[in-house]
Amino acid sequence: MPRPKPSFSNYSYLFESLEIVVPEPYVINSYITIKCKNNLEHSYKMNVPEILKGKDPKECPHCKIEKKYVEKGVSINFFDNFIKKNNLEIVNKKDFYSRWEDSIKFRCTICKEYEFEIKAIGYFEKHIEDKKYCCERCIKIDKGIIEEKEFNKKLENIKFEVVKKELLAPMNYDSLPEGLRNNLKKQNKWILLNFESYRKKVRYQCTDCGEIKYTSPSNIFHGRGFGCSNCDKIKKRKELYERIKQACESSNCYPIKEKDFYKSSHEIMEFKCNNCGEVFEYPWYYVSGNARNENGLKIICKNCYRSTKRAAENNLLQVIKSLYTGQIIPNDRETIAPLELDIYFPDKKLAIEYCGGIWHSTKFSENIYRHRDKYEKCKENGIRLLTIFEDEWKYKNEICLSRIKNVLGMIDSKIFARKCVIQKISNSIALEFCNKNHIQGKGQVNEAYGLLYNNELVSVMTFSKPSVSKSGKEYDWELNRFCSIIDTIVIGGANKLLSEFLKNHKNEKLVTFCDLRWGTGNVYEKMGFRMIDKTRPNYYYIGTHTKWKRRHRFNYTKQRLIQLFKETDQTLTEEMIAKKNGLYRIFDCGHLKFQIG
């Protein structure tokens, strides 16, 4: 006997509240299409048996997914105000973005070219009200900053155009004396306009520039009259315009007037900075006077200069002013003129040179003795110069400030070494201590000694096997680091630590180096070292690849640079490869070399 069809009368209440596209479900295994009441755009299919088994037909799967995304993601509607406020549109549009897995791309609606991507949507979501994103391209256009092609065209227009004078008709050479006539026919430089006799001056014209000159006939091809002074002036003028072009290229500036803008070295020229859009005036003698810079030329945008170097330098100045009550002269240009002292303490005969990474690198100056020269000039005038690099003040300002206060005699915390206990310490403890308290960081260590005051480590001296590149093979040890805890002076600490090392290493040669940016070498001489050499300035590499933080040159040897930047031209030098990829050298003041034994 066939099985009877099931009756749906008992289940009609399940379908009454639904808006079903197919009118009535008469087939047991059929699917029905239901429209969502919460969102009319949503429709979904459901299996009738599943509904009969108890599955809720009112639960829209689309709404369920959206609810899930609301809990886990960010809706596209969330970005509406942001994109309107910043003239943006969304490139990779979708309804929801996972907070930590997705990224969202925006495009500028004005130029249609600038795009940027937000990856951490979860972080962005918390701070969207504070965010202001502007199209970099549009900002540049507003400021009048031009692109590289247009900038190069402006540089090409910087050229000295010669206005050649009209050439006059030469006289008839047949009536001239034979010697003069033959000399004139052999060359194309001069044309003779008149001739009476060898005793009277003649008028002649240069065929290159059209300049008319007067001289004795015998001087046209001999002596001073042979060359054209006007042609020499034109040549020098052309060279000058090439130098102006080089200065503009290296400084990323261009003159407002591209042609015939130069009249004299004291003439005020108007330039536009292509980095910030600032228009400024600059006399040429300022540029040509910078002989220590690359090619002797440098145009300085005051706006860029203030916003980078001066801002950080002023921060250092303000910190020192809050601590030191004596006289301070900022930007002193008189004491060691024509050089400038960034911060000068006349009472203490102390000066500070603050070196901004980009401004003091070979991007703007090829003079490797730039910092050494200022150090020597200060020394001649009885001034001690501290040279601080930008990354030192940025990342180790507590150590820098402690060193400055020490030189100014402002440290009150003093400990006598005789009250300290000396002991050999582990390399790891020594490295950690030096990393926190030494301006050059941890360095190398094979043996270390420390002073303990009330069971606290207050001073450390480390020793290592000498570097072959620095010291050769003639030494047994190198005194690598010596430092005390920040804002503390351990009186006699260096002598006590060194004496302990020498007891354990008799008849062995010891070498050490004094960094002239910070020290004078007096402490080493008091310990019994003798100075044997002064090294040339050492260099580090700095640039966008290092985030403008100095990196040791050994990190960028030629082979490493080739691997790093996939350079194929093996004939290029290390410096050429580095500069090609935005890495520049920055030089220190050199070191004094000392030895014992």
PECOR-V202788 format. One line per field, one symbol per residue. ss: DSSP state (2 for helix, 1 for strand, 0 for the rest). psi: psi as a letter, one per 30 degrees, with the letter a starting at -180 (. if undefined). burial: I if it has 9 or more other ideal C-beta (glycine too) atoms within 8 Angstrom, else O. A space follows every 10 residues. Layout:
ss=???
psi=???
burial=???
This chain:
ss=0000000022 2222220011 0000000000 1111100000 0011111222 2200000000 2222222222 2211122222 2222200111 0000011100 0001111100 0000111100 2222220000 0000022222 2220000222 2222220000 0000000000 0022200222 2222220001 1100000000 1111110000 0111112220 0022200022 2222222222 2222222222 2011100000 0000000111 1110000011 1112222200 0002220000 0222222222 2222222222 2000000011 1100000000 1111100001 1111100000 0000000002 2222222222 0001111112 2222202222 2222222200 0001112220 1111102222 2222222000 0000001111 1110011111 1111000222 2000001111 1111000011 1022222222 2222000001 1111100000 0222220001 1111000011 1112220000 1122220222 2222200000 0002222222 0011111000 1111110
psi=kkkkkkkgef gffffegkjk ekekjfkegl kkkkkkfejf fkklkkkeee efffkjffjk eeeeeeeeee efaklffffe eeeeeghllk eiklekkkef ellkklkkfe fgekklkjei eeeeefgeef kjkkkeeeee eefgklleee eeeeeefikj kkjklkklkl ljffflleee eeeefflgek kkflkelffk klklkkfefg kklklkeffe gkbffeljee eeeeeeeeee eeeeeeeeef fhlkkekfkh fkelffkkkk lkkgefgkkl kjkffeeffi fflkggkkkk jeeeeefdee eeeeeeeeee efekfakkjk hjgeehkglk jekkjeefhk lkjkjkeefg lfefkfjfge eeeeeeeeee ggkkkkjkle feeefhfeee eeeeeeefhg kfjkkkffgl kklklleeee eeeeeffkfg aeakkfkkkl kkjhgkjfkk klklkkkefe fagflelkje kkllkkhkkj kgeeeeeeee efefikgkkk llkkjffelf feeeeffglk kfljllklll kkaefghhkk kkfffhleee eeeeghkfjf fkleeeeeef ggklkkkafl lkkllk.
burial=OOOOOOOIOO IOOIIOOIOI OOOOIOOOOI OIIIIIOOOO OIOIOIOIOO IOOOOOIOOI OIIIOIOOII OOIIIIOOIO OIIOOIIIOI OOOOOIIIIO OOIIIIIIOO IOOIIOOIOO IIOIIOOIOO OOOOIOIIII IOOOIOOOOO IOOIIOOIIO OOOOOOOOOO IOIOOIOOOI IOIIOOOOOI IIIOIOOOOO OIIIIIIOII IIIOIOIOII OOOOIOOIOI IIOIOOIIOI IOIIIIIIOI IIIIIOOOOO IIOOOOIOII IIIIOIIIOI OIIIOIIIOI OOIIIIIIII IOIIIIOIII IIIOIIIOII OOOIOOOIIO OIOOIIOOIO IIIIIOOIOI IIIIIIIIII IIOIIOOIOI IIIIIOIIIO OOIIIIIIII IIIIOIIOII IIIIIIIIOO IOOIIIIOOI OIOOIOIOII IIIIIOIIIO OIIOIOIIII IIIOOOIIII IIIIOIOOOO IOOOIOIIII IIIIOOOIII OIIIIIIIOI IIOOIOOOII IIIIIIIOOO IOOIIOIOIO IOOOIOIIII IIIOOIOIII IOIOOIIOOI IIOOIOIOOO OOOIOOIIII IOIIIIIIII IIIIIIO
